[in-house]
Amino acid sequence: QDAVPGVVTTAAAPAAARPHVVVLATGGTIAGAGASAMNSATYTAAKVPVDKLLAGLPELSQVARVSGEQVFQIASESFTNDNLLTLARRVSQLVKQPDVDGIVVTHGTDTLAETAYFLGLTVHTDKPIAVVGSMRPGTALSADGALNLVNAVHVAASKDARGKGVLVTMNDEIQTARDVNKDVNIQTGAFKSQWGPLGMVVEGRNYWFRAPIKRHTQQSEFNIDTIERLPQVDIVYAYGNVQPTAVQALVAGGAKALIHAGTGNGSVADRMVQPLRDAQAQGVMIVRSSRVPYGFVLRNAEQPDDKYDWVAAHDMRPEKARLLTMLALARGASTSELQRMFWEY
Ligand SMILES: NC(=O)CC[C@H](N)C(=O)O
């Protein structure tokens, strides 16, 4: 066993032949605990430490040599840009180690898809990175975390998962980080992609049906090893009777870009167009996304993006559009470069 402080090795010897998977724990419901087995929705997230999580799953040792590190112990709605940078840097360090074959990140489900997309944009590796959470705490009846975690370790340990970027293993499905989102907030089948999962993992075997087509990991122009900080990018939500108050406050608060979570095909209320253009005149980039979860935003549909020099977020949800825009601005990208990135990533 490796005598690294804070690292627990749960696999039994002879482990050398098995792939080595590092589980980076960040909190969430997969580390949650409730008062009784009936508490499937009322419980405290981010309670159980990673060594206890791994020790409770002897099945893991059949899959891989597993070590665990507690990176954070938080609910994922509280994730900050600093958390993203810290986590991505640690993943990047680990994947460079020849003795590491794959990475699992355990995460609260609320912003799991954001973190997974960020890792896929910034970590350069062909080693599998599986991000996983659960919808029920381990103390609940029909808790889903145990199998989700075993599946994540299996995928992270798999040669056939190499080169497929960051994957999300929830509810027996293997999803690509780019496409997947939490679309249901109370059932175990919570993670969906409008373009469909890449495959499934069942009883320790991966069944693949397709591969990601968009740029990620090794083909990405972003690299966590060279990113020092992320610029402030905020989201403004569209709704009936919306007023420019939020736009003005966010610009005054230092936003370098605004993601407009528009109605329909990224439409913008007539009274919001000038406030957004005023923000832009102060150097704030404007990105048009949609609050509608499925479909995608087209350039120059609903608003004249060419004329205004606005960017269309394609099929990226506002919260994921924020991540790509931060990374683009950190590289000093122009609006046309950011538009290219929305087509490519
Ligand atoms: N199912 C969950 O993980 C939700 C718990 C918590 N809100 C989080 O995202 O961390």
The ligand as an SDF file (V2000), in Angstrom:
LIG
                    3D

 10  9  0  0  0  0  0  0  0  0999 V2000
  -27.9320   14.7490   -5.4290 N   0  0  0  0  0  0  0  0  0  0  0  0
  -27.0200   15.6280   -5.0350 C   0  0  0  0  0  0  0  0  0  0  0  0
  -25.8280   15.3870   -5.0690 O   0  0  0  0  0  0  0  0  0  0  0  0
  -27.5280   16.9890   -4.6010 C   0  0  0  0  0  0  0  0  0  0  0  0
  -26.8980   17.4130   -3.2930 C   0  0  0  0  0  0  0  0  0  0  0  0
  -26.3030   18.7940   -3.3210 C   0  0  0  0  0  0  0  0  0  0  0  0
  -27.2730   19.8040   -3.5950 N   0  0  0  0  0  0  0  0  0  0  0  0
  -25.1240   18.8490   -4.2760 C   0  0  0  0  0  0  0  0  0  0  0  0
  -25.2430   19.0980   -5.4300 O   0  0  0  0  0  0  0  0  0  0  0  0
  -24.0410   18.5980   -3.8270 O   0  0  0  0  0  0  0  0  0  0  0  0
  1  2  1  0
  2  3  2  0
  2  4  1  0
  4  5  1  0
  5  6  1  0
  6  7  1  0
  6  8  1  0
  8  9  2  0
  8 10  1  0
M  END
$$$$
